[in-house]
Every structure is written in C-alpha cells, then in structure tokens.
Amino acid sequence: MNKGKIGIVKTACQRCGAPISMLSRSLFGADDLHAELGGICSACLTPEEDRRILEGTMQAALAAIAEAVAE
Ligand SMILES: [Zn+2]
C-alpha cells in the first residue's frame, strides 16, 4: 500500500456500531477532527459536530491553498 494514499476504510460507528465507510486519512490535513469525528456515522453526528467538521475542513483547505500559493 502506498504511503500517503487516501483510501476507503470500512469501519463501525463509534457510537451506534453501524457499518460506515471512512477515508483512511483526512483530506487537507484536518487530522485532529478526522481522529475525533471520522469514525462516527452521519446519523450520530450532532449539528454542532457537523459544523465543526465543515469549518475544520474549510480552514485546513484554505491553509493548504495559501501554502501552495506561497511557493
Ligand atoms: Zn452511528
């Protein structure tokens, strides 16, 4: 398996145990959010957590773009 390649991992929701598919690693380096909330199915995510994922992903994406532009 290539290191750094993003794949789909089958796992179980940390809260209800429902089978879910998640990315093997986070997009754009939002690793903390991915570790904390990546293993939870959408039915178990609260609106607050949903919002945190969205904001965290956006911020990480913006940071990645800013880094790319600076090079
Ligand atoms: Zn769940």
N, CA, C, O and the ligand as a Tripos MOL2 file, in Angstrom:
@<TRIPOS>MOLECULE
protein
  285   283    72     0     0
PROTEIN
NO_CHARGES

@<TRIPOS>ATOM
      1 N           0.8490   -1.2020    0.0000 N.3       1 MET1
      2 CA          0.0000    0.0000    0.0000 C.3       1 MET1
      3 C           0.8760    1.2410    0.0000 C.2       1 MET1
      4 O           1.8010    1.3470    0.8050 O.2       1 MET1
      5 N           0.6020    2.1560   -0.8740 N.am      2 ASN2
      6 CA          1.3760    3.3910   -0.9400 C.3       2 ASN2
      7 C           1.1490    4.2590    0.2770 C.2       2 ASN2
      8 O           0.0140    4.5110    0.6810 O.2       2 ASN2
      9 N           2.2270    4.7030    0.8440 N.am      3 LYS3
     10 CA          2.0980    5.5890    1.9930 C.3       3 LYS3
     11 C           1.5350    6.9280    1.5250 C.2       3 LYS3
     12 O           1.9780    7.4870    0.5210 O.2       3 LYS3
     13 N           0.5650    7.4250    2.2610 N.am      4 GLY4
     14 CA          0.0030    8.7120    1.8950 C.3       4 GLY4
     15 C          -1.1690    8.6130    0.9470 C.2       4 GLY4
     16 O          -1.8410    9.6130    0.6960 O.2       4 GLY4
     17 N          -1.4290    7.4410    0.4180 N.am      5 LYS5
     18 CA         -2.5810    7.3040   -0.4690 C.3       5 LYS5
     19 C          -3.8600    7.2810    0.3650 C.2       5 LYS5
     20 O          -3.9300    6.6400    1.4140 O.2       5 LYS5
     21 N          -4.8480    7.9830   -0.1220 N.am      6 ILE6
     22 CA         -6.1240    8.0120    0.5910 C.3       6 ILE6
     23 C          -7.0180    6.9090    0.0470 C.2       6 ILE6
     24 O          -7.2780    6.8390   -1.1540 O.2       6 ILE6
     25 N          -7.4780    6.0640    0.9310 N.am      7 GLY7
     26 CA         -8.3890    5.0000    0.5350 C.3       7 GLY7
     27 C          -9.6200    5.0180    1.3970 C.2       7 GLY7
     28 O          -9.7590    5.8420    2.3000 O.2       7 GLY7
     29 N         -10.5060    4.1030    1.1070 N.am      8 ILE8
     30 CA        -11.7260    3.9820    1.8970 C.3       8 ILE8
     31 C         -11.5790    2.8110    2.8600 C.2       8 ILE8
     32 O         -11.1790    1.7120    2.4750 O.2       8 ILE8
     33 N         -11.9030    3.0680    4.0920 N.am      9 VAL9
     34 CA        -11.7960    2.0400    5.1230 C.3       9 VAL9
     35 C         -13.1970    1.7130    5.6320 C.2       9 VAL9
     36 O         -13.9830    2.6110    5.9320 O.2       9 VAL9
     37 N         -13.4940    0.4400    5.7240 N.am     10 LYS10
     38 CA        -14.7690    0.0330    6.3160 C.3      10 LYS10
     39 C         -14.5780   -0.0710    7.8330 C.2      10 LYS10
     40 O         -13.6440   -0.7120    8.3140 O.2      10 LYS10
     41 N         -15.4570    0.5550    8.5470 N.am     11 THR11
     42 CA        -15.3430    0.5080    9.9940 C.3      11 THR11
     43 C         -16.7470    0.5250   10.5890 C.2      11 THR11
     44 O         -17.7400    0.4610    9.8650 O.2      11 THR11
     45 N         -16.8170    0.6120   11.9050 N.am     12 ALA12
     46 CA        -18.1190    0.6830   12.5670 C.3      12 ALA12
     47 C         -18.2010    2.0040   13.3280 C.2      12 ALA12
     48 O         -17.2170    2.4780   13.8940 O.2      12 ALA12
     49 N         -19.3840    2.5750   13.3250 N.am     13 CYS13
     50 CA        -19.5970    3.8260   14.0430 C.3      13 CYS13
     51 C         -19.2150    3.6550   15.5150 C.2      13 CYS13
     52 O         -19.5730    2.6650   16.1520 O.2      13 CYS13
     53 N         -18.4860    4.6330   16.0360 N.am     14 GLN14
     54 CA        -18.0420    4.5520   17.4310 C.3      14 GLN14
     55 C         -19.2170    4.6510   18.4010 C.2      14 GLN14
     56 O         -19.0940    4.2560   19.5610 O.2      14 GLN14
     57 N         -20.3240    5.1600   17.9530 N.am     15 ARG15
     58 CA        -21.4590    5.3700   18.8780 C.3      15 ARG15
     59 C         -22.5440    4.3120   18.7440 C.2      15 ARG15
     60 O         -23.0060    3.7760   19.7510 O.2      15 ARG15
     61 N         -22.9620    3.9990   17.5140 N.am     16 CYS16
     62 CA        -24.0740    3.0590   17.3650 C.3      16 CYS16
     63 C         -23.6430    1.7340   16.7550 C.2      16 CYS16
     64 O         -24.4270    0.7850   16.7180 O.2      16 CYS16
     65 N         -22.3890    1.6590   16.2700 N.am     17 GLY17
     66 CA        -21.8960    0.4090   15.7140 C.3      17 GLY17
     67 C         -22.3310    0.1320   14.2900 C.2      17 GLY17
     68 O         -22.0410   -0.9380   13.7550 O.2      17 GLY17
     69 N         -23.0220    1.0770   13.6630 N.am     18 ALA18
     70 CA        -23.4450    0.8830   12.2800 C.3      18 ALA18
     71 C         -22.2190    0.8350   11.3720 C.2      18 ALA18
     72 O         -21.2550    1.5670   11.5950 O.2      18 ALA18
     73 N         -22.2490   -0.0230   10.3470 N.am     19 PRO19
     74 CA        -21.1110   -0.0680    9.4270 C.3      19 PRO19
     75 C         -21.0290    1.2290    8.6150 C.2      19 PRO19
     76 O         -22.0270    1.6920    8.0630 O.2      19 PRO19
     77 N         -19.8340    1.7990    8.5540 N.am     20 ILE20
     78 CA        -19.6440    3.0200    7.7650 C.3      20 ILE20
     79 C         -18.3490    2.8970    6.9760 C.2      20 ILE20
     80 O         -17.4670    2.1040    7.3060 O.2      20 ILE20
     81 N         -18.2630    3.6990    5.9310 N.am     21 SER21
     82 CA        -17.0200    3.8130    5.1750 C.3      21 SER21
     83 C         -16.4230    5.1740    5.4750 C.2      21 SER21
     84 O         -17.1240    6.1860    5.4410 O.2      21 SER21
     85 N         -15.1480    5.2050    5.7660 N.am     22 MET22
     86 CA        -14.4920    6.4800    6.0020 C.3      22 MET22
     87 C         -13.1820    6.5280    5.2430 C.2      22 MET22
     88 O         -12.6420    5.4940    4.8490 O.2      22 MET22
     89 N         -12.6760    7.7240    5.0410 N.am     23 LEU23
     90 CA        -11.3930    7.8750    4.3820 C.3      23 LEU23
     91 C         -10.2970    7.4010    5.3280 C.2      23 LEU23
     92 O         -10.3750    7.6060    6.5390 O.2      23 LEU23
     93 N          -9.2900    6.7750    4.7690 N.am     24 SER24
     94 CA         -8.2150    6.2380    5.5910 C.3      24 SER24
     95 C          -7.3990    7.3570    6.2380 C.2      24 SER24
     96 O          -6.7790    7.1530    7.2820 O.2      24 SER24
     97 N          -7.4000    8.5040    5.6340 N.am     25 ARG25
     98 CA         -6.7890    9.6590    6.2680 C.3      25 ARG25
     99 C          -7.5710   10.8940    5.8740 C.2      25 ARG25
    100 O          -8.3790   10.8630    4.9450 O.2      25 ARG25
    101 N          -7.3240   11.9870    6.5900 N.am     26 SER26
    102 CA         -8.1240   13.1710    6.3530 C.3      26 SER26
    103 C          -7.6810   13.8840    5.0840 C.2      26 SER26
    104 O          -6.5270   13.7850    4.6670 O.2      26 SER26
    105 N          -8.5980   14.5900    4.4940 N.am     27 LEU27
    106 CA         -8.2710   15.4760    3.3960 C.3      27 LEU27
    107 C          -7.7070   16.7680    3.9710 C.2      27 LEU27
    108 O          -8.1720   17.2420    5.0080 O.2      27 LEU27
    109 N          -6.7160   17.3350    3.3110 N.am     28 PHE28
    110 CA         -6.1950   18.6520    3.6770 C.3      28 PHE28
    111 C          -5.5980   18.6970    5.0810 C.2      28 PHE28
    112 O          -5.4110   19.7840    5.6270 O.2      28 PHE28
    113 N          -5.2950   17.5480    5.6780 N.am     29 GLY29
    114 CA         -4.5890   17.5540    6.9520 C.3      29 GLY29
    115 C          -5.4040   17.9400    8.1660 C.2      29 GLY29
    116 O          -4.8390   18.3760    9.1690 O.2      29 GLY29
    117 N          -6.7180   17.7910    8.1020 N.am     30 ALA30
    118 CA         -7.5420   18.0720    9.2850 C.3      30 ALA30
    119 C          -7.5300   16.8460   10.1990 C.2      30 ALA30
    120 O          -8.5690   16.2380   10.4560 O.2      30 ALA30
    121 N          -6.3490   16.4950   10.6800 N.am     31 ASP31
    122 CA         -6.1590   15.2010   11.3320 C.3      31 ASP31
    123 C          -6.8490   15.0910   12.6860 C.2      31 ASP31
    124 O          -7.3750   14.0330   13.0330 O.2      31 ASP31
    125 N          -6.8480   16.1730   13.4470 N.am     32 ASP32
    126 CA         -7.4830   16.1110   14.7630 C.3      32 ASP32
    127 C          -8.9720   15.8220   14.6400 C.2      32 ASP32
    128 O          -9.5170   14.9750   15.3480 O.2      32 ASP32
    129 N          -9.6160   16.5380   13.7320 N.am     33 LEU33
    130 CA        -11.0420   16.3240   13.5120 C.3      33 LEU33
    131 C         -11.3030   14.9250   12.9860 C.2      33 LEU33
    132 O         -12.2570   14.2580   13.3860 O.2      33 LEU33
    133 N         -10.4420   14.4990   12.0860 N.am     34 HIS34
    134 CA        -10.6060   13.1810   11.4950 C.3      34 HIS34
    135 C         -10.5090   12.1050   12.5680 C.2      34 HIS34
    136 O         -11.2970   11.1590   12.5830 O.2      34 HIS34
    137 N          -9.5390   12.2540   13.4640 N.am     35 ALA35
    138 CA         -9.3590   11.2690   14.5260 C.3      35 ALA35
    139 C         -10.5380   11.2870   15.4960 C.2      35 ALA35
    140 O         -10.9730   10.2430   15.9830 O.2      35 ALA35
    141 N         -11.0390   12.4700   15.7620 N.am     36 GLU36
    142 CA        -12.0970   12.6050   16.7640 C.3      36 GLU36
    143 C         -13.4670   12.2120   16.2180 C.2      36 GLU36
    144 O         -14.2330   11.5250   16.8920 O.2      36 GLU36
    145 N         -13.7710   12.6440   15.0070 N.am     37 LEU37
    146 CA        -15.1330   12.5030   14.4960 C.3      37 LEU37
    147 C         -15.2400   11.6360   13.2470 C.2      37 LEU37
    148 O         -16.3430   11.3840   12.7620 O.2      37 LEU37
    149 N         -14.1120   11.1810   12.7270 N.am     38 GLY38
    150 CA        -14.1340   10.4350   11.4720 C.3      38 GLY38
    151 C         -14.8010    9.0760   11.5720 C.2      38 GLY38
    152 O         -15.2730    8.5330   10.5730 O.2      38 GLY38
    153 N         -14.8420    8.5220   12.7890 N.am     39 GLY39
    154 CA        -15.4030    7.1850   12.9430 C.3      39 GLY39
    155 C         -16.8390    7.1840   13.4390 C.2      39 GLY39
    156 O         -17.2960    6.2180   14.0500 O.2      39 GLY39
    157 N         -17.5310    8.2520   13.1760 N.am     40 ILE40
    158 CA        -18.9140    8.3710   13.6480 C.3      40 ILE40
    159 C         -19.8210    8.5620   12.4420 C.2      40 ILE40
    160 O         -19.5250    9.3670   11.5590 O.2      40 ILE40
    161 N         -20.9250    7.8260   12.4030 N.am     41 CYS41
    162 CA        -21.8070    7.9040   11.2430 C.3      41 CYS41
    163 C         -22.6020    9.2080   11.2600 C.2      41 CYS41
    164 O         -22.7370    9.8550   12.2990 O.2      41 CYS41
    165 N         -23.1190    9.5780   10.1090 N.am     42 SER42
    166 CA        -23.7880   10.8760    9.9880 C.3      42 SER42
    167 C         -25.0290   10.9550   10.8690 C.2      42 SER42
    168 O         -25.4150   12.0360   11.3150 O.2      42 SER42
    169 N         -25.6480    9.8080   11.1170 N.am     43 ALA43
    170 CA        -26.8470    9.8040   11.9610 C.3      43 ALA43
    171 C         -26.5150   10.1420   13.4070 C.2      43 ALA43
    172 O         -27.3620   10.6690   14.1280 O.2      43 ALA43
    173 N         -25.2870    9.8460   13.8430 N.am     44 CYS44
    174 CA        -24.8890   10.0810   15.2250 C.3      44 CYS44
    175 C         -24.2150   11.4350   15.4310 C.2      44 CYS44
    176 O         -24.0820   11.8920   16.5660 O.2      44 CYS44
    177 N         -23.7950   12.0740   14.3560 N.am     45 LEU45
    178 CA        -23.1640   13.3860   14.4920 C.3      45 LEU45
    179 C         -24.2060   14.4190   14.8970 C.2      45 LEU45
    180 O         -25.2950   14.4720   14.3260 O.2      45 LEU45
    181 N         -23.8660   15.2280   15.8750 N.am     46 THR46
    182 CA        -24.7590   16.3220   16.2290 C.3      46 THR46
    183 C         -24.5540   17.4650   15.2330 C.2      46 THR46
    184 O         -23.5190   17.5210   14.5690 O.2      46 THR46
    185 N         -25.5230   18.3740   15.1220 N.am     47 PRO47
    186 CA        -25.3410   19.5270   14.2340 C.3      47 PRO47
    187 C         -24.0700   20.3040   14.5720 C.2      47 PRO47
    188 O         -23.3880   20.8140   13.6840 O.2      47 PRO47
    189 N         -23.7630   20.3870   15.8590 N.am     48 GLU48
    190 CA        -22.5420   21.0770   16.3000 C.3      48 GLU48
    191 C         -21.2910   20.3890   15.7510 C.2      48 GLU48
    192 O         -20.3750   21.0500   15.2610 O.2      48 GLU48
    193 N         -21.2610   19.0570   15.8370 N.am     49 GLU49
    194 CA        -20.1000   18.3230   15.3360 C.3      49 GLU49
    195 C         -20.0040   18.4150   13.8170 C.2      49 GLU49
    196 O         -18.9180   18.5210   13.2480 O.2      49 GLU49
    197 N         -21.1630   18.3710   13.1830 N.am     50 ASP50
    198 CA        -21.2230   18.5130   11.7360 C.3      50 ASP50
    199 C         -20.6000   19.8430   11.3200 C.2      50 ASP50
    200 O         -19.8280   19.9100   10.3630 O.2      50 ASP50
    201 N         -20.9470   20.8930   12.0510 N.am     51 ARG51
    202 CA        -20.4370   22.2320   11.7600 C.3      51 ARG51
    203 C         -18.9220   22.2950   11.9790 C.2      51 ARG51
    204 O         -18.2030   22.9230   11.2010 O.2      51 ARG51
    205 N         -18.4490   21.6450   13.0340 N.am     52 ARG52
    206 CA        -17.0070   21.6420   13.3180 C.3      52 ARG52
    207 C         -16.2280   20.9460   12.2000 C.2      52 ARG52
    208 O         -15.1390   21.3830   11.8290 O.2      52 ARG52
    209 N         -16.7910   19.8680   11.6720 N.am     53 ILE53
    210 CA        -16.1220   19.1640   10.5750 C.3      53 ILE53
    211 C         -16.0440   20.0660    9.3590 C.2      53 ILE53
    212 O         -15.0010   20.1670    8.7140 O.2      53 ILE53
    213 N         -17.1560   20.7190    9.0490 N.am     54 LEU54
    214 CA        -17.1960   21.6010    7.8950 C.3      54 LEU54
    215 C         -16.1810   22.7340    8.0440 C.2      54 LEU54
    216 O         -15.4070   23.0110    7.1280 O.2      54 LEU54
    217 N         -16.1930   23.3810    9.2000 N.am     55 GLU55
    218 CA        -15.2840   24.5110    9.4300 C.3      55 GLU55
    219 C         -13.8240   24.0600    9.4480 C.2      55 GLU55
    220 O         -12.9560   24.7230    8.8810 O.2      55 GLU55
    221 N         -13.5620   22.9360   10.0980 N.am     56 GLY56
    222 CA        -12.1960   22.4340   10.1760 C.3      56 GLY56
    223 C         -11.6480   22.0800    8.8110 C.2      56 GLY56
    224 O         -10.4890   22.3540    8.5010 O.2      56 GLY56
    225 N         -12.5070   21.4580    7.9850 N.am     57 THR57
    226 CA        -12.0910   21.0800    6.6470 C.3      57 THR57
    227 C         -11.8390   22.3120    5.7900 C.2      57 THR57
    228 O         -10.8740   22.3680    5.0280 O.2      57 THR57
    229 N         -12.7200   23.2960    5.9260 N.am     58 MET58
    230 CA        -12.5590   24.5370    5.1690 C.3      58 MET58
    231 C         -11.2620   25.2460    5.5490 C.2      58 MET58
    232 O         -10.5090   25.6890    4.6820 O.2      58 MET58
    233 N         -11.0110   25.3500    6.8500 N.am     59 GLN59
    234 CA         -9.8100   26.0490    7.3030 C.3      59 GLN59
    235 C          -8.5490   25.3320    6.8500 C.2      59 GLN59
    236 O          -7.5830   25.9670    6.4270 O.2      59 GLN59
    237 N          -8.5620   24.0090    6.9410 N.am     60 ALA60
    238 CA         -7.4020   23.2410    6.5180 C.3      60 ALA60
    239 C          -7.1870   23.3860    5.0160 C.2      60 ALA60
    240 O          -6.0510   23.4580    4.5470 O.2      60 ALA60
    241 N          -8.2920   23.4270    4.2610 N.am     61 ALA61
    242 CA         -8.1910   23.5820    2.8130 C.3      61 ALA61
    243 C          -7.6310   24.9480    2.4590 C.2      61 ALA61
    244 O          -6.7770   25.0710    1.5820 O.2      61 ALA61
    245 N          -8.1180   25.9750    3.1490 N.am     62 LEU62
    246 CA         -7.6170   27.3300    2.8990 C.3      62 LEU62
    247 C          -6.1380   27.4280    3.2320 C.2      62 LEU62
    248 O          -5.3790   28.0700    2.5060 O.2      62 LEU62
    249 N          -5.7220   26.7940    4.3270 N.am     63 ALA63
    250 CA         -4.3140   26.8150    4.7140 C.3      63 ALA63
    251 C          -3.4670   26.1130    3.6630 C.2      63 ALA63
    252 O          -2.3660   26.5650    3.3470 O.2      63 ALA63
    253 N          -3.9780   25.0080    3.1200 N.am     64 ALA64
    254 CA         -3.2500   24.2590    2.0970 C.3      64 ALA64
    255 C          -3.1080   25.0950    0.8220 C.2      64 ALA64
    256 O          -2.0650   25.0710    0.1680 O.2      64 ALA64
    257 N          -4.1610   25.8320    0.4780 N.am     65 ILE65
    258 CA         -4.1230   26.6840   -0.7150 C.3      65 ILE65
    259 C          -3.1280   27.8270   -0.5000 C.2      65 ILE65
    260 O          -2.3330   28.1410   -1.3850 O.2      65 ILE65
    261 N          -3.1810   28.4450    0.6840 N.am     66 ALA66
    262 CA         -2.2670   29.5450    0.9840 C.3      66 ALA66
    263 C          -0.8180   29.0800    0.9000 C.2      66 ALA66
    264 O           0.0510   29.8080    0.4220 O.2      66 ALA66
    265 N          -0.5710   27.8710    1.3670 N.am     67 GLU67
    266 CA          0.7770   27.3100    1.3200 C.3      67 GLU67
    267 C           1.2120   27.0910   -0.1280 C.2      67 GLU67
    268 O           2.3510   27.3830   -0.4930 O.2      67 GLU67
    269 N           0.3000   26.5780   -0.9440 N.am     68 ALA68
    270 CA          0.6170   26.3070   -2.3410 C.3      68 ALA68
    271 C           0.8880   27.5990   -3.0960 C.2      68 ALA68
    272 O           1.7790   27.6540   -3.9450 O.2      68 ALA68
    273 N           0.1220   28.6370   -2.7880 N.am     69 VAL69
    274 CA          0.2860   29.9290   -3.4700 C.3      69 VAL69
    275 C           1.6150   30.5740   -3.0850 C.2      69 VAL69
    276 O           2.2390   31.2590   -3.8960 O.2      69 VAL69
    277 N           2.0440   30.3480   -1.8380 N.am     70 ALA70
    278 CA          3.2620   30.9800   -1.3390 C.3      70 ALA70
    279 C           4.5200   30.3680   -1.9540 C.2      70 ALA70
    280 O           5.5940   30.9680   -1.8970 O.2      70 ALA70
    281 N           4.3920   29.1880   -2.5350 N.am     71 GLU71
    282 CA          5.5850   28.5250   -3.0600 C.3      71 GLU71
    283 C           6.0540   29.1110   -4.3860 C.2      71 GLU71
    284 O           7.0490   28.6510   -4.9470 O.2      71 GLU71
    285 ZN        -23.7260    5.9440   14.4760 Zn       72 ZN72
@<TRIPOS>BOND
     1     1     2 1
     2     2     3 1
     3     3     4 2
     4     3     5 am
     5     5     6 1
     6     6     7 1
     7     7     8 2
     8     7     9 am
     9     9    10 1
    10    10    11 1
    11    11    12 2
    12    11    13 am
    13    13    14 1
    14    14    15 1
    15    15    16 2
    16    15    17 am
    17    17    18 1
    18    18    19 1
    19    19    20 2
    20    19    21 am
    21    21    22 1
    22    22    23 1
    23    23    24 2
    24    23    25 am
    25    25    26 1
    26    26    27 1
    27    27    28 2
    28    27    29 am
    29    29    30 1
    30    30    31 1
    31    31    32 2
    32    31    33 am
    33    33    34 1
    34    34    35 1
    35    35    36 2
    36    35    37 am
    37    37    38 1
    38    38    39 1
    39    39    40 2
    40    39    41 am
    41    41    42 1
    42    42    43 1
    43    43    44 2
    44    43    45 am
    45    45    46 1
    46    46    47 1
    47    47    48 2
    48    47    49 am
    49    49    50 1
    50    50    51 1
    51    51    52 2
    52    51    53 am
    53    53    54 1
    54    54    55 1
    55    55    56 2
    56    55    57 am
    57    57    58 1
    58    58    59 1
    59    59    60 2
    60    59    61 am
    61    61    62 1
    62    62    63 1
    63    63    64 2
    64    63    65 am
    65    65    66 1
    66    66    67 1
    67    67    68 2
    68    67    69 am
    69    69    70 1
    70    70    71 1
    71    71    72 2
    72    71    73 am
    73    73    74 1
    74    74    75 1
    75    75    76 2
    76    75    77 am
    77    77    78 1
    78    78    79 1
    79    79    80 2
    80    79    81 am
    81    81    82 1
    82    82    83 1
    83    83    84 2
    84    83    85 am
    85    85    86 1
    86    86    87 1
    87    87    88 2
    88    87    89 am
    89    89    90 1
    90    90    91 1
    91    91    92 2
    92    91    93 am
    93    93    94 1
    94    94    95 1
    95    95    96 2
    96    95    97 am
    97    97    98 1
    98    98    99 1
    99    99   100 2
   100    99   101 am
   101   101   102 1
   102   102   103 1
   103   103   104 2
   104   103   105 am
   105   105   106 1
   106   106   107 1
   107   107   108 2
   108   107   109 am
   109   109   110 1
   110   110   111 1
   111   111   112 2
   112   111   113 am
   113   113   114 1
   114   114   115 1
   115   115   116 2
   116   115   117 am
   117   117   118 1
   118   118   119 1
   119   119   120 2
   120   119   121 am
   121   121   122 1
   122   122   123 1
   123   123   124 2
   124   123   125 am
   125   125   126 1
   126   126   127 1
   127   127   128 2
   128   127   129 am
   129   129   130 1
   130   130   131 1
   131   131   132 2
   132   131   133 am
   133   133   134 1
   134   134   135 1
   135   135   136 2
   136   135   137 am
   137   137   138 1
   138   138   139 1
   139   139   140 2
   140   139   141 am
   141   141   142 1
   142   142   143 1
   143   143   144 2
   144   143   145 am
   145   145   146 1
   146   146   147 1
   147   147   148 2
   148   147   149 am
   149   149   150 1
   150   150   151 1
   151   151   152 2
   152   151   153 am
   153   153   154 1
   154   154   155 1
   155   155   156 2
   156   155   157 am
   157   157   158 1
   158   158   159 1
   159   159   160 2
   160   159   161 am
   161   161   162 1
   162   162   163 1
   163   163   164 2
   164   163   165 am
   165   165   166 1
   166   166   167 1
   167   167   168 2
   168   167   169 am
   169   169   170 1
   170   170   171 1
   171   171   172 2
   172   171   173 am
   173   173   174 1
   174   174   175 1
   175   175   176 2
   176   175   177 am
   177   177   178 1
   178   178   179 1
   179   179   180 2
   180   179   181 am
   181   181   182 1
   182   182   183 1
   183   183   184 2
   184   183   185 am
   185   185   186 1
   186   186   187 1
   187   187   188 2
   188   187   189 am
   189   189   190 1
   190   190   191 1
   191   191   192 2
   192   191   193 am
   193   193   194 1
   194   194   195 1
   195   195   196 2
   196   195   197 am
   197   197   198 1
   198   198   199 1
   199   199   200 2
   200   199   201 am
   201   201   202 1
   202   202   203 1
   203   203   204 2
   204   203   205 am
   205   205   206 1
   206   206   207 1
   207   207   208 2
   208   207   209 am
   209   209   210 1
   210   210   211 1
   211   211   212 2
   212   211   213 am
   213   213   214 1
   214   214   215 1
   215   215   216 2
   216   215   217 am
   217   217   218 1
   218   218   219 1
   219   219   220 2
   220   219   221 am
   221   221   222 1
   222   222   223 1
   223   223   224 2
   224   223   225 am
   225   225   226 1
   226   226   227 1
   227   227   228 2
   228   227   229 am
   229   229   230 1
   230   230   231 1
   231   231   232 2
   232   231   233 am
   233   233   234 1
   234   234   235 1
   235   235   236 2
   236   235   237 am
   237   237   238 1
   238   238   239 1
   239   239   240 2
   240   239   241 am
   241   241   242 1
   242   242   243 1
   243   243   244 2
   244   243   245 am
   245   245   246 1
   246   246   247 1
   247   247   248 2
   248   247   249 am
   249   249   250 1
   250   250   251 1
   251   251   252 2
   252   251   253 am
   253   253   254 1
   254   254   255 1
   255   255   256 2
   256   255   257 am
   257   257   258 1
   258   258   259 1
   259   259   260 2
   260   259   261 am
   261   261   262 1
   262   262   263 1
   263   263   264 2
   264   263   265 am
   265   265   266 1
   266   266   267 1
   267   267   268 2
   268   267   269 am
   269   269   270 1
   270   270   271 1
   271   271   272 2
   272   271   273 am
   273   273   274 1
   274   274   275 1
   275   275   276 2
   276   275   277 am
   277   277   278 1
   278   278   279 1
   279   279   280 2
   280   279   281 am
   281   281   282 1
   282   282   283 1
   283   283   284 2
@<TRIPOS>SUBSTRUCTURE
     1 MET1         2 RESIDUE 1 A MET
     2 ASN2         6 RESIDUE 1 A ASN
     3 LYS3        10 RESIDUE 1 A LYS
     4 GLY4        14 RESIDUE 1 A GLY
     5 LYS5        18 RESIDUE 1 A LYS
     6 ILE6        22 RESIDUE 1 A ILE
     7 GLY7        26 RESIDUE 1 A GLY
     8 ILE8        30 RESIDUE 1 A ILE
     9 VAL9        34 RESIDUE 1 A VAL
    10 LYS10       38 RESIDUE 1 A LYS
    11 THR11       42 RESIDUE 1 A THR
    12 ALA12       46 RESIDUE 1 A ALA
    13 CYS13       50 RESIDUE 1 A CYS
    14 GLN14       54 RESIDUE 1 A GLN
    15 ARG15       58 RESIDUE 1 A ARG
    16 CYS16       62 RESIDUE 1 A CYS
    17 GLY17       66 RESIDUE 1 A GLY
    18 ALA18       70 RESIDUE 1 A ALA
    19 PRO19       74 RESIDUE 1 A PRO
    20 ILE20       78 RESIDUE 1 A ILE
    21 SER21       82 RESIDUE 1 A SER
    22 MET22       86 RESIDUE 1 A MET
    23 LEU23       90 RESIDUE 1 A LEU
    24 SER24       94 RESIDUE 1 A SER
    25 ARG25       98 RESIDUE 1 A ARG
    26 SER26      102 RESIDUE 1 A SER
    27 LEU27      106 RESIDUE 1 A LEU
    28 PHE28      110 RESIDUE 1 A PHE
    29 GLY29      114 RESIDUE 1 A GLY
    30 ALA30      118 RESIDUE 1 A ALA
    31 ASP31      122 RESIDUE 1 A ASP
    32 ASP32      126 RESIDUE 1 A ASP
    33 LEU33      130 RESIDUE 1 A LEU
    34 HIS34      134 RESIDUE 1 A HIS
    35 ALA35      138 RESIDUE 1 A ALA
    36 GLU36      142 RESIDUE 1 A GLU
    37 LEU37      146 RESIDUE 1 A LEU
    38 GLY38      150 RESIDUE 1 A GLY
    39 GLY39      154 RESIDUE 1 A GLY
    40 ILE40      158 RESIDUE 1 A ILE
    41 CYS41      162 RESIDUE 1 A CYS
    42 SER42      166 RESIDUE 1 A SER
    43 ALA43      170 RESIDUE 1 A ALA
    44 CYS44      174 RESIDUE 1 A CYS
    45 LEU45      178 RESIDUE 1 A LEU
    46 THR46      182 RESIDUE 1 A THR
    47 PRO47      186 RESIDUE 1 A PRO
    48 GLU48      190 RESIDUE 1 A GLU
    49 GLU49      194 RESIDUE 1 A GLU
    50 ASP50      198 RESIDUE 1 A ASP
    51 ARG51      202 RESIDUE 1 A ARG
    52 ARG52      206 RESIDUE 1 A ARG
    53 ILE53      210 RESIDUE 1 A ILE
    54 LEU54      214 RESIDUE 1 A LEU
    55 GLU55      218 RESIDUE 1 A GLU
    56 GLY56      222 RESIDUE 1 A GLY
    57 THR57      226 RESIDUE 1 A THR
    58 MET58      230 RESIDUE 1 A MET
    59 GLN59      234 RESIDUE 1 A GLN
    60 ALA60      238 RESIDUE 1 A ALA
    61 ALA61      242 RESIDUE 1 A ALA
    62 LEU62      246 RESIDUE 1 A LEU
    63 ALA63      250 RESIDUE 1 A ALA
    64 ALA64      254 RESIDUE 1 A ALA
    65 ILE65      258 RESIDUE 1 A ILE
    66 ALA66      262 RESIDUE 1 A ALA
    67 GLU67      266 RESIDUE 1 A GLU
    68 ALA68      270 RESIDUE 1 A ALA
    69 VAL69      274 RESIDUE 1 A VAL
    70 ALA70      278 RESIDUE 1 A ALA
    71 GLU71      282 RESIDUE 1 A GLU
    72 ZN72       285 GROUP 0 **** ****
